[in-house]
Amino acid sequence: MSKVAVVLISFSILLLHCESREHRTNFETLTEDEKRLPQNALSSMQVASGLEIELFAAEPMITNPTNISVDAQGRVWVCEAYNYDVAPDKADAEGDRIVVLEDTDHDGKADKRTVFYQGKDLFLPLGITILGDKVYVTCSPNVFVFTDQNGDLVPESKDILFNRMHKGEHSTHSLMPGPDGMIYFSLGNYTRDIADKHGNPINDRAGITLYGPENPYIGGMVLRCTPDGKNVEVLGHNFRNNYEPCVDSYGNIWQSDNDDDGNAACRINFVMYYGNYGFLDEKSRASWTTGRINLEKTIQERHWHQNDPGVVPNVLITGAGSPAGMAYYEGDLLPEVFQLVPIHAEAYHNVVRAYLPARKGAGYTVEIEDIVRSQDKWFRPIDVAIAPDGSLFIADWYDPILGGGAAADADKGRIYRVAPSVERYAVPVQDFSTIDGAIRGLKNANPETRFAAFQQLEKDGQKTYAALKDLWESENPVFRARALWLLAKLDTTQSFWKQALTDNNVDIRIAAIRAVALNKEDVVPYLSRISNDDNVAVRREIAIALRYANTQSAADLWVKLARRHDGNDRWYLEALGIASDLHADLYFETWLQTVEPDLNKKSHQDIIWRSRSEKALPLLTELIKDAGDPAIYQRYFRAFDFHTGRSKAKELASLIGLSRPDQKEVAALALQQMDANYIEMTAAMRRALEDALLQTRGSLAFVRLVEKFSLKDKLNELLIIATNAQNSEAASAATDLILKFKATHVLKNAMHQNDSTTFLLLQSMKGKANSEIIGIVTSVIEDKNMSMDVRKIGVEVLGSSWPGEEKLLSMVKAPGFEDELKPVAAGILFNVYRSRIQREAAEYLPKPSIKGRNLPTIKQLLASTGDRDNGRALFQKHCSACHKVRDMGAKFGPELTQIGAKLSKEGLYRSILYPDEGVSFGFESTLVRLQDGTESMGILASETSDEIVLNLPGGTSATFAREKIAETEKSGSSLMPALAGSMTEDELIDLVEYLAYLKR
């Protein structure tokens, strides 16, 4: 029966209801202090019908849990990140901890806590899994392996499996055991590097080095390896902050992915092996916000580069969120609708929910069903785990602030257990020493139990064959799949493989294909037998299994699979692309020789568009020539971005001077895609370039063309763009290009024409740190013939970069700095990041009055209700220069449109009063120091091999060429000024009232 059918049949029992056990308290009637008490924790909970929830453990027994694992004995192992951004005077000098919680009297509540390990080398552990007598813990830059051979919860040894990964919460995440005897784990987008325990670079199965600047993988990754850290394989990359993968018994991988804050683009991924998931530009590494041809229509699509060839499609966009830990449920204790589905902790929405997948072509669609939801905004489910009895454990970070480098309350944390009845918790003793006991363990709902059983059965070898064959021949497809992975290692007979690869169950066939890819050097003889399979998901896996095969027979098989592409299944197309990417020319040339391409056939257009073979370029050119719809030919122009070299330039040049109504538009796109180093500037090319410049006049595309072809005779046009208030991005780029062309005089002369021109040019210079700009802006401030309004704007622009702050301070110190300019200078220099600047400014400028210096405590502030309308006005005055709420404000810091759903009022107060506590990932400050000694501070927007782009307060940006950069330095500190110092107590309360109102 399909999951969708189960949902419809079971609708009446799936409605969420308040957990109905005795002693329930009405959460709404509790005071804020009472809501925080563990004894009232269940009063906020709603749980799916047929289930109960129990508080298994709470503070002081547990604090700040980040990840959990349940072992074969039913004990809950917890990564306890107590020291995560706590105040230094409250930190535990001995380091963070791995603790074990036990329910010794089986009443459903933990009554014993054991500290397994605590150490100064354990800061922010984010992942744990228990595999026999080995305890794997991820704590960047390391993955540790503890050994506890006698099971006394005292490790005999600690070793390092991997190291050299970057530190932080966007680095090494959680691990989990797979059905194939491998360990699966994830790295967030803060690191692509991974080395062995000696610091030596690791090569993955494709021969790619996973350390250093040549590492081609982008952003977050999903990897697997054998338990000893060998045979590392990257199974997916270019995620943002993927927290934890989960793997079912067939080898299907699911995980969640976190968007750039404020873009409502979090998602659930089906991880198609070896795929690129589109967070950054595959070739340039540019941010998704960077302009490109064939740009997607919605932010959610744009965020993940969904129009690019080589990007796996999204399964489900879940909007704003903080997706965290995930587990795949293969037990039978929970209601049927929650069986054989991924279960996920979503901290932002205060919910644990299941995703009900249904096949759609070679991919999936997903529906959502909540399991547990809380009214308490402090409920921050961070991880889920399956116990040996089939019950569900939930780790709750429990905090008013949600990550981002902050724990507002480091003393709290909760662990819950969910089951049809939670009054007792007892786990049968597991005995893997006998074959029957190991087979029972292999059937268990708990992944850790299954893995221990797998290891023992693998160790026992051929004597387990008969028992595994019996399990393989059972009626339970999940059990059969688990047996398959072991039989794949033990059974070398062709009859077994023939049976497995042609099984009636689609999932078994898919698992068999993956087992072939994992265990056989030459996969083609096995996969050729089933290449006519009618199921597209099976053919998807056959294609992916060819990825490492560099033979003519593999190419022939790929062509056979490519013939089955119907032009309507992006999943299948990407599987074909994944299969061919490492041997693009061999596979594509075989396709050309075997199939006569029909450029009017959508399926053939797709193969050409997706291919990375140089042989595809002439066909891309023909497709553009045949297409009259810009939406179609822009798609093919974008495909050129994934090719390089002279052949690309030659094909693009052939699109110049076509005889068609839109030939100028086509030529302009061709010119934008060209590498000027490979272009011979013929008369026809020059005419086309002039037409393109006319067509794009006033736009950013015009500036890019002028830069690409070094057209220094276009200075006047660049100046016009630099004074265009309607296109700030183009204006800023035009100013940069004028300076790059060493034409500072053009800006100087224009700056003194009139106030209007001066004002607009000053706006285009905001945030720029080079000495020429500082000199020009300084001259405006010192020019007493200019209006005071313009000179004040000059002060603001000068103070928008680090070198400018230094220059402004020197001007303030100099005799004769005018009194009328001092308040503007004070408003800048007393709110800068560097305290030294503030201190020196205080010697020369009157410090603005600090309102409400002696603020009451946050607890006292929470007792007051503010004026929401006044809070909105205060937001416009104090916050809109850096934050957006819907269409109001500038995009510099995180968007706040739904901040009230993310943070409680306490969290909002803490974010305003202590901005350094919770800097969201991606919004840390970055210092760029140029070779001439100048510096600039902002938020990293994009980083490519050629340039770095910083976002600056006010919504502007500054671009720095790599060749001019001496070094960059990241800081975890916030660029947000101390707003409370310029507000009264009532104003602060009003602002928080408004922000708390901003919800989904």
ZADOLO-883603 format. One record per residue (C-alpha): residue in one letter; x, y, z. Coordinates in steps of 0.001 Angstrom, whole numbers, padded with zeros to 6 digits, always signed. Layout:
BEGIN
AXYZ...
END
This chain:
BEGIN
M+000000+000000+000000S+001404+003463-000887K+002194+006009+001789V-000304+008417+000283A-003018+005763+000631V-002049+005216+004234V-002379+008938+004862L-005875+009023+003371I-007078+005893+005140S-005594+006945+008450F-006565+010610+008324S-008794+010418+011353I-006036+009003+013548L-003342+011372+012301L-004806+014589+013629L-002507+016082+016214H-003868+016047+019698C-002612+017128+023070E-000835+014275+024846S-003497+012913+027141R-001596+011407+030032E-002412+012516+033574H-001212+015684+035250R-001326+017842+032114T-000966+021580+032723N-002362+024289+030482F+000787+025755+028915E-000954+029040+028093T-001672+029761+031761L+001933+029345+032911T+004241+032251+033648E+007439+032579+031615D+009433+031109+034491E+007006+028216+034885K+007150+027434+031171R+010876+026828+031473L+010587+024201+034210P+011154+020549+033202Q+008061+019407+035084N+005956+021528+032708A+007728+020450+029532L+004987+018084+028385S+002272+020729+028765S+003361+022399+025519M+003518+019188+023476Q+001166+017955+020800V+001772+014447+019512A+000303+012406+016673S-002625+010173+017535G-001638+006736+018737L+001518+008046+020364E+002613+009331+023748I+005585+011434+024746E+007672+011323+027907L+010468+013528+029198F+013303+011015+029378A+015902+013426+030791A+016264+017144+031502E+018574+019613+033168P+020599+019282+035322M+021068+015704+034091I+021632+016962+030528T+022474+020337+028959N+022790+021545+025363P+022495+018210+023515T+023564+018482+019868N+023349+014864+018700I+022293+011498+020093S+022821+007825+019383V+021053+004880+021005D+023159+001741+021423A+022091-001901+021328Q+021445-001818+025095G+019021+001088+024725R+021331+003607+026357V+021215+007149+024991W+024618+008634+024127V+024649+012420+023969C+027023+015033+022575E+026730+017692+025258A+028014+021038+023962Y+027851+022928+027234N+030615+025384+026279Y+028986+026558+023060D+029439+030335+023351V+028815+030543+027086A+030276+033448+029021P+033924+032756+029956D+033145+032867+033664K+030519+030121+033218A+032513+027849+030894D+033625+024410+031988A+037409+024536+031722E+037532+020743+031328G+035736+020925+027980D+032521+019545+026490R+031281+016025+027180I+029997+012760+025852V+027464+011439+028350V+025454+008230+028552L+021906+008201+029921E+020309+004997+031217D+016894+003990+032471T+017936+001293+034938D+014477+000765+036461H+012710+000745+033063D+010095+003370+033996G+010630+005400+030832K+012875+008018+032471A+016648+008204+032726D+017957+007716+036231K+021680+007306+035592R+024153+009641+033919T+027716+008648+033095V+030335+010974+031639F+032029+008789+029039Y+034517+011465+028023Q+035234+015100+028746G+038180+016966+027279K+039526+020306+026184D+039768+018852+022676L+036002+018438+022681F+034401+021764+021757L+031027+021664+020053P+030771+017948+019278L+028066+017602+016629G+027835+013916+015866I+027983+010548+017584T+027338+006939+016665I+028057+003727+018567L+029375+000872+016445G+030125-002105+018632D+032938-001183+021008K+033793+001927+018971V+032330+005361+019690Y+032636+007772+016749V+032413+011481+017599T+032612+014384+015147C+034111+017523+016631S+035766+019642+013967P+038566+019708+013054N+038536+016030+014069V+036528+012848+013907F+037442+010873+017036V+037136+007147+017613F+036971+005999+021221T+037350+002306+022068D+035568+000726+025054Q+036308-002979+024729N+034987-004080+028125G+031848-001949+027987D+032434-000178+031321L+031838+003274+029756V+035471+004194+030309P+037338+004421+026991E+040637+002568+026840S+041827+004647+023896K+041052+007654+021739D+042190+007887+018152I+041651+010336+015297L+039932+009043+012177F+039998+012307+010187N+041288+015792+010838R+042236+019146+009293M+038589+020145+008838H+037590+023714+009662K+036079+024408+013045G+032523+025549+013655E+028915+024480+013413H+028997+024464+009611S+031768+021895+009493T+031799+018193+010444H+028328+016991+011327S+026753+013712+012273L+027561+010114+011382M+025394+007060+011011P+025914+003417+010032G+024773+002214+006623P+023305-001145+005585D+026461-001924+003604G+028876-001867+006553M+029986+001690+005733I+029777+004849+007824Y+027875+007794+006325F+028521+011359+007482S+028243+014973+006398L+030344+018091+006233G+028696+021514+006192N+029711+024212+003742Y+032395+025689+006004T+034866+023043+004858R+035672+020931+001848D+038909+019668+003359I+039403+016325+005049A+042695+014572+005863D+043707+011386+007638K+044881+011355+011260H+048423+012203+010209G+047266+015195+008184N+047826+013468+004856P+045394+014344+002062I+042796+011703+001212N+041877+010682-002308D+038324+009556-002889R+037256+006737-005183A+037359+009043-008208G+041005+009847-007439I+040132+013379-006330T+042150+014857-003452L+039866+016047-000672Y+042269+018615+000720G+043665+021876-000561P+042723+024478-003167E+042393+021985-006020N+039571+020122-004306P+036761+020368-006887Y+033948+019610-004469I+031884+022605-003373G+030130+023468-000138G+028639+020780+002086M+029206+017100+001327V+027818+013670+002136L+030540+011036+002406R+030924+007399+003309C+033880+005275+004310T+034712+001957+005902P+034878+001978+009722D+038668+002313+009601G+038401+005565+007608K+039453+003968+004321N+037672+003947+000945V+036312+007478+001329E+033720+008392-001258V+031922+011704-001807L+028278+010836-002452G+027006+014387-002940H+028285+017952-002694N+027383+021620-003042F+024941+021639-000139R+024830+024543+002287N+024650+023304+005871N+023512+019703+005673Y+023262+018441+009251E+022818+014674+009132P+022215+012073+006412C+020049+009035+007068V+020255+005809+005078D+017630+003112+004662S+018269-000599+004121Y+018272-000169+000337G+020984+002494+000423N+018666+005472-000191I+020025+008619+001470W+017920+011495+002758Q+018975+014685+004482S+017975+018296+005074D+019698+021418+003827N+019778+024911+005331D+019364+028012+003175D+021043+031394+003514D+019038+032955+006346G+015969+034874+005294N+015386+033287+001889A+012746+030678+002795A+014590+028015+000788C+015407+025216+003238R+014887+021856+001595I+014762+018093+001918N+017162+016190-000335F+017064+012756-001816V+020804+012282-002269M+021297+010827-005711Y+024812+009418-005504Y+027634+011711-006710G+025302+014606-007486N+025911+018352-007346Y+023167+020073-005315G+023585+023612-006557F+024336+025952-003626L+027196+027753-005389D+028020+028158-009063E+029758+024933-010066K+032462+026614-012143S+033032+030078-010667R+032036+029245-007055A+030037+032494-007114S+027094+032990-004784W+023605+032163-005973T+022867+035911-005717T+025342+036648-008529G+023688+037414-011851R+023822+034795-014587I+022155+033935-017870N+018879+031991-017627L+018374+033116-014048E+015605+031242-012258K+012332+033059-011581T+011985+032374-007849I+014470+032806-005014Q+013966+029187-003993E+015000+027965-007457R+017745+030567-007808H+019142+029680-004381W+019942+026151-005595H+020817+026919-009267Q+017936+024769-010490N+018273+025917-014130D+021903+024805-014385P+022941+021613-016158G+024565+019335-013612V+022367+020230-010611V+020134+017601-009008P+016499+018753-008625N+015011+019710-005272V+012549+017261-003732L+010845+019618-001293I+011322+023256-000306T+010275+023657+003324G+010681+027445+003456A+012289+029232+006373G+013751+026890+008928S+016622+025341+010842P+016631+021721+009674A+018737+019441+011852G+019080+015724+012644M+017331+012974+010712A+016783+009235+011078Y+015147+006689+008795Y+012458+004701+010611E+012328+000997+009744G+010656-000299+012908D+007062-001385+013415L+006295+000178+016814L+005121+003579+015548P+001882+003906+013541E+002118+002647+009971V+002192+006129+008460F+005516+006753+010231Q+007120+003517+009071L+009691+003413+006247V+010067+007197+006192P+012703+009777+007181I+011981+011463+010541H+013399+014919+011028A+014083+017447+013784E+013152+020997+012694A+014271+023408+015403Y+012956+026596+013790H+009385+025283+013612N+009561+023566+017035V+008538+020294+015434V+009611+016731+014722R+008015+015446+011563A+008090+012654+009031Y+008486+012938+005273L+006369+010518+003265P+008156+009882-000037A+006421+008732-003204R+008244+007937-006429K+007818+010286-009331G+009786+009130-012350A+013420+008729-011354G+012905+011024-008376Y+010478+011635-005543T+007747+013826-004200V+007282+014195-000440E+004412+014911+001925I+004847+016093+005540E+003273+014591+008666D+003998+016020+012113I+004896+013628+014921V+005557+016070+017768R+004974+019812+017849S+005408+022216+020766Q+003811+025542+021678D+007024+026395+023512K+009324+028463+021279W+012243+027260+023390F+011677+023702+022140R+014538+023227+019677P+014605+019625+018490I+018126+019112+017216D+018264+015358+016601V+016234+012144+016522A+017276+008531+017023I+015584+005122+016896A+015834+002864+019947P+016118-000951+019777D+012485-001295+020854G+011376+000928+017957S+010616+004015+020057L+011775+007457+018983F+014175+009640+020996I+014313+013424+020496A+017173+015670+021597D+016078+019202+022496W+018668+022000+022567Y+016074+024018+024523D+017001+027661+024111P+015391+030964+023092I+018123+031489+020492L+018610+029147+017583G+022272+028500+016865G+024330+031067+015029G+027109+030878+017599A+024937+031358+020642A+023324+029571+023531A+021383+032059+025578D+020773+029428+028240A+023594+026900+028504D+022122+025191+031558K+019125+023582+029895G+018516+020639+027602R+015942+017890+027213I+015641+014352+025839Y+012167+013002+024991R+010945+009529+024124V+007950+008888+021845A+006092+005567+021608P+002517+004207+021701S+003056+003744+025439V+005947+005390+027288E+005367+004078+030796R+008082+001447+030433Y+011330+001270+028501A+013004-002119+028376V+015330-003472+025698P+015980-007211+025325V+019602-008282+025750Q+021341-008608+022409D+023634-011582+021830F+025653-011429+018620S+027909-014347+019560T+025497-016804+017911I+024380-016686+014301D+020721-016669+015328G+021371-013793+017725A+023189-011826+015047I+020363-012400+012558R+017889-011102+015171G+020129-008056+015594L+020150-007519+011836K+016345-007318+011942N+016330-004659+014686A+014878-001167+014215N+018003+000418+015736P+020794+001146+013181E+023532+000712+015796T+022235-002759+016680R+022046-003725+013018F+025588-002538+012398A+027006-004538+015296A+025179-007602+013973F+026457-006898+010449Q+030044-006710+011666Q+029743-010029+013495L+028095-011802+010565E+030725-010439+008190K+033458-011584+010565D+031947-015085+010820G+032008-015356+007029Q+030777-018395+005149K+029289-020160+008178T+026551-017478+008251Y+025602-018115+004621A+022652-020468+005260A+021050-018157+007829L+021501-015143+005559K+020032-017060+002626D+016965-017849+004754L+016608-014144+005588W+017053-013277+001904E+014208-015609+000994S+011819-014177+003611E+008799-012047+002728N+009992-008855+004450P+011721-006737+001767V+013617-004648+004344F+015097-007781+005936R+015901-009148+002477A+017784-005958+001633R+019845-006221+004820A+020752-009800+003957L+021611-008752+000400W+024507-006484+001450L+026179-009347+003329L+025474-011942+000655A+027024-009555-001850K+030282-009987+000053L+029914-013752+000634D+028203-015123-002455T+030244-015030-005627T+027824-017112-007696Q+026244-015589-010756S+022923-017152-009803F+022628-014963-006719W+023349-011775-008643K+020938-012729-011396Q+018227-013338-008829A+018885-010100-006940L+019146-007884-010031T+015886-009225-011491D+013890-009400-008262N+010202-008452-008419N+010740-005693-005835V+012038-002420-007315D+013829-001457-004102I+015641-004799-003989R+016788-004330-007593I+018076-000856-006737A+019924-002178-003672A+021428-004965-005783I+022745-002459-008323R+024348-000439-005522A+025858-003628-004088V+027344-004435-007507A+028859-000939-007718L+030332-001315-004241N+031723-004828-004615K+032592-005369-008270E+035484-003838-010163D+033812-004260-013557V+030102-003526-013239V+029195-003687-016924P+028688-007496-017227Y+026238-007390-014325L+024354-004262-015336S+024075-005066-019032R+021705-007928-018180I+019112-005572-016729S+019512-002486-018922N+016009-003010-020332D+014377-002728-016908D+011006-000994-017249N+011405+000991-014027V+013070+004369-014546A+014423+004464-010964V+016216+001179-011620R+017682+002574-014845R+018717+005678-012896E+020794+003500-010588I+022295+001535-013469A+023479+004817-014981I+024958+006080-011713A+026761+002752-011195L+028651+003420-014459R+030312+006575-013087Y+033775+005060-012672A+033656+002858-015780N+035940+004171-018517T+035461+001499-021176Q+033760+001309-024526S+031357-001324-023216A+030340+001075-020423A+029810+003852-022969D+027673+001519-025102L+025536+000674-022075W+025219+004372-021215V+023943+005136-024717K+021372+002387-024335L+020166+004034-021122A+020275+007505-022705R+017933+006321-025445R+015297+005772-022731H+015334+009429-021632D+011936+010850-022544G+012792+014538-022190N+010506+014991-019168D+012490+013564-016234R+015226+015850-014891W+016226+013234-012299Y+016964+010691-014986L+018811+013253-017087E+021048+014178-014147A+021730+010511-013462L+022936+010194-017064G+025096+013280-016559I+026568+011973-013300A+027412+008720-015086S+029215+010443-017963D+030943+013417-016326L+034267+011672-015587H+034466+010337-019178A+032386+012920-021019D+034047+012689-024422L+033955+008878-024593Y+030292+008643-023627F+029085+011570-025752E+031039+010543-028860T+029595+007044-028554W+026137+008612-028385L+026862+010698-031494Q+028045+007644-033413T+025134+005474-032300V+022236+007935-032292E+021665+010424-035049P+020855+013510-032949D+017514+015088-033716L+017683+018713-032619N+013902+018936-032615K+013628+016160-030060K+013476+017314-026434S+015294+014248-025105H+018222+014856-027471Q+018277+018563-026627D+018593+017587-022960I+021510+015203-023551I+023385+017923-025451W+022574+020585-022827R+023775+018359-019965S+026937+016977-021568R+030359+018313-020558S+031992+017016-023731E+033643+019467-026096K+031849+017608-028875A+028537+018989-027593L+029490+022618-028331P+028638+022666-032074L+025263+021142-031265L+024614+023737-028556T+025339+026375-031193E+022855+024807-033582L+020206+024658-030866I+020623+028381-030238K+020363+029108-033948D+017157+027074-034172A+015515+028626-031104G+013442+031773-031431D+012248+031940-027838P+014726+033727-025510A+013689+031451-022651I+014916+028503-024713Y+018131+029861-026174Q+019198+031427-022876R+019114+027894-021455Y+021686+026811-024040F+023801+029913-023577R+024010+029072-019871A+025294+025611-020809F+028336+027267-022415D+029430+028390-018930F+030291+024776-018151H+032783+024512-020998T+036152+026207-021508G+038770+026767-024186R+039116+027856-027763S+036362+025622-029091K+033879+027412-026882A+035040+030815-028130K+034868+029659-031734E+031289+028429-031399L+030135+031597-029648A+031789+033722-032336S+029763+031855-034951L+026612+033289-033360I+027645+036822-034288G+025943+038348-037322L+023139+035830-037755S+020300+036786-040057R+017351+036767-037650P+015089+039395-036075D+016715+039097-032662Q+020294+038803-033922K+021446+041713-031747E+020099+040082-028598V+021713+036755-029517A+025027+038433-030327A+024974+040290-027005L+024531+037025-025108A+027308+035390-027131L+029665+038250-026325Q+028837+038056-022626Q+029715+034357-022608M+033026+034735-024434D+036497+034629-022984A+038158+037686-024519N+041553+035922-024425Y+040435+033590-027200I+038651+036123-029394E+039938+037657-032619M+038279+041060-032897T+037091+041051-036524A+035060+043819-038122A+031887+041774-037672M+032748+041236-034028R+033305+044948-033489R+029936+045756-035063A+028233+043169-032888L+029938+044544-029807E+028761+048052-030548D+025222+046748-031065A+025436+044870-027782L+026627+047981-025998L+023718+049946-027408Q+021294+047239-026377T+022628+046980-022815R+023352+050684-022270G+022892+051733-018663S+022934+048217-017264L+025334+046010-015382A+025680+043914-018546F+027050+047024-020314V+029666+047476-017592R+030665+043821-017845L+031075+044045-021619V+033185+047195-021322E+035347+045444-018746K+035601+042157-020682F+036808+043891-023847S+038708+046691-022039L+036814+049478-023828K+038462+052494-022236D+036728+054856-024652K+033434+054284-022799L+034311+056374-019740N+031475+058860-020290E+028910+056065-020478L+030363+054534-017318L+030063+057871-015551I+026374+058118-016528I+025783+054668-015063A+027687+055609-011905T+025180+058408-011320N+022111+056226-011840A+020306+055959-008529Q+017900+053323-009902N+020605+050681-010435S+022959+050759-007464E+024709+047504-008426A+025555+048798-011895A+026538+052205-010469S+028972+050647-008034A+030465+048408-010737A+030836+051381-013100T+032727+053346-010479D+035004+050376-009868L+035705+050062-013589I+036526+053753-013973L+039110+053316-011242K+040384+050092-012835F+040883+052033-016061K+042972+054526-014014A+040602+057358-014889T+040220+058896-011450H+040145+062346-013047V+036741+061533-014585L+035260+061036-011132K+037035+064065-009652N+035796+066381-012365A+032212+065130-012165M+032185+065314-008395H+032202+069100-008418Q+029614+069730-011149N+026505+070016-008965D+025042+068681-005746S+022837+066122-007450T+025677+064511-009400T+027942+064615-006368F+025319+062934-004203L+024786+060110-006702L+028496+059526-007222L+029052+059442-003483Q+026381+056754-003171S+028185+054642-005779M+031380+054894-003706K+029906+053640-000454G+032018+050933+001112K+034929+051269-001327A+038307+051237+000341N+040884+052252-002238S+042992+055346-001788E+041596+057114-004874I+038027+056954-003546I+039082+058107-000107G+040891+061061-001688I+037877+062034-003795V+035398+061787-000904T+037749+063695+001403S+037946+066509-001137V+034141+066787-001096I+034031+066996+002693E+036707+069704+002694D+035148+071712-000144K+033325+074579+001573N+031784+075613-001732M+029601+072516-001604S+026391+072376+000347M+026560+071110+003918D+024054+068361+003067V+026356+066917+000418R+029386+067215+002690K+027513+065302+005408I+026786+062557+002900G+030505+062566+002183V+031214+061936+005873E+028813+058974+005850V+030385+057496+002714L+033916+058014+004024G+033022+056167+007200S+031604+053169+005309S+034964+051397+004927W+037774+050606+007303P+040351+052863+005614G+037631+055519+005434E+037034+055235+009194E+040737+055866+009773K+040714+058882+007454L+037561+060286+009069L+039158+059908+012507S+042240+061777+011321M+040037+064583+009958V+038161+064806+013254K+041459+065065+015108A+042718+067874+012851P+042077+071479+013856G+039249+073146+012011F+036915+070159+011591E+033584+071943+011438D+031030+071651+014218E+028189+070965+011787L+029934+067811+010596K+030742+066482+014062P+027350+064912+014889V+027462+062912+011634A+031037+061834+012307A+030095+060898+015888G+027177+058780+014709I+029626+056775+012594L+032740+056585+014747F+030922+055643+017940N+029222+052722+016201V+032160+051188+014335Y+033425+047674+014917R+036864+048639+016282S+036865+049825+019876R+040149+051711+019356I+038441+054013+016870Q+035607+054624+019317R+038010+055455+022145E+040048+057890+020081A+036933+059562+018677A+035676+060154+022226E+038665+062459+022836Y+037574+064789+020038L+033825+064400+019645P+030939+064725+022089K+029683+061209+022662P+025961+060797+021924S+023869+060514+025054I+023315+056919+026103K+019656+056426+026813G+018597+053923+029421R+022151+052955+030378N+020911+051015+033379L+018477+048729+031608P+016558+046227+033685T+017310+042551+033244I+015895+040662+030274K+013606+038845+032678Q+012168+042202+033789L+011890+043439+030194L+009880+040335+029285A+007166+041393+031714S+006359+044461+029583T+004287+044723+026406G+005347+047311+023858D+003770+049417+021140R+004088+047440+017911D+003460+050428+015618N+006143+052484+017314G+008414+049448+017107R+007969+049413+013345A+008997+053070+013170L+012026+052305+015327F+012947+049453+012996Q+012867+051838+010053K+015068+054310+011926H+017621+051974+013481C+017565+048675+011591S+016396+049104+008011A+019817+050168+006753C+021000+046604+007298H+017931+044362+007544K+014852+043712+005445V+011308+043040+006536R+009453+042077+003374D+010002+045049+001030M+011234+047452+003711G+014940+047943+004340A+018241+046863+002826K+019639+043342+002542F+022888+043308+004497G+022302+041336+007674P+019829+038445+007961E+016315+039125+006696L+013904+039544+009599T+010575+038966+007870Q+009877+035882+010016I+012228+036522+012940G+009381+036253+015464A+008896+032614+014480K+012588+031883+014923L+013340+033674+018197S+011355+034082+021364K+011190+037547+022924E+014084+036597+025155G+016068+035581+022123L+015281+038910+020453Y+016422+040887+023480R+019641+038926+023630S+020297+039429+019909I+019951+043197+020322L+021791+043562+023620Y+024528+041027+022882P+024901+040895+019076D+028158+038927+019199E+026345+036019+020860G+024424+034862+017824V+026090+035675+014522S+024315+033596+011889F+026565+031563+009640G+027303+033486+006472F+026962+036831+008285E+030298+036819+010103S+032488+039817+009425T+035318+039408+006929L+038343+041697+006762V+039984+042146+003360R+043485+043619+003522L+044889+044830+000196Q+048524+044854-000823D+048613+048648-000570G+047737+048326+003135T+044115+049424+002917E+041442+047320+004596S+037724+046792+004296M+035281+044976+006564G+031947+043512+005501I+030052+040272+005022L+031410+037845+002436A+028933+037733-000447S+030896+035805-003042E+034352+034315-003389T+035745+033107-006697S+039210+032451-008064D+039243+035995-009476E+037602+038184-006852I+036009+038602-003457V+032773+040540-003011L+031833+042015+000369N+028345+043173+001253L+028402+046459+003126P+025927+048188+005438G+023210+049968+003512G+022848+047218+000936T+025872+048101-001184S+028803+045874-002068A+032492+046179-002881T+034527+043954-005205F+038216+043208-004686A+040429+041587-007315R+042372+038602-005987E+045585+039950-007431K+045339+042993-005150I+044461+041148-001937A+047211+040472+000581E+045078+038474+003011T+041577+037933+004329E+040530+037339+007898K+037222+036125+009278S+035810+037150+012625G+032956+035619+014585S+031957+039050+015831S+028893+040904+014653L+029013+044125+012653M+025778+045180+014310P+026118+048329+016488A+024999+048362+020113L+021481+049661+019425A+020366+049623+023037G+022782+052426+023774S+020758+054823+021637M+017296+053779+022821T+015190+054296+025879E+013892+051288+027730D+010416+051831+026264E+011813+052072+022739L+013678+048807+023165I+010493+047108+024371D+008553+048541+021420L+011155+047303+018925V+011093+043785+020353E+007282+043825+020324Y+007359+044566+016597L+010020+041954+015831A+008185+039291+017840Y+005093+039992+015698L+006983+039087+012492K+006017+035475+011908R+005231+033136+009061
END
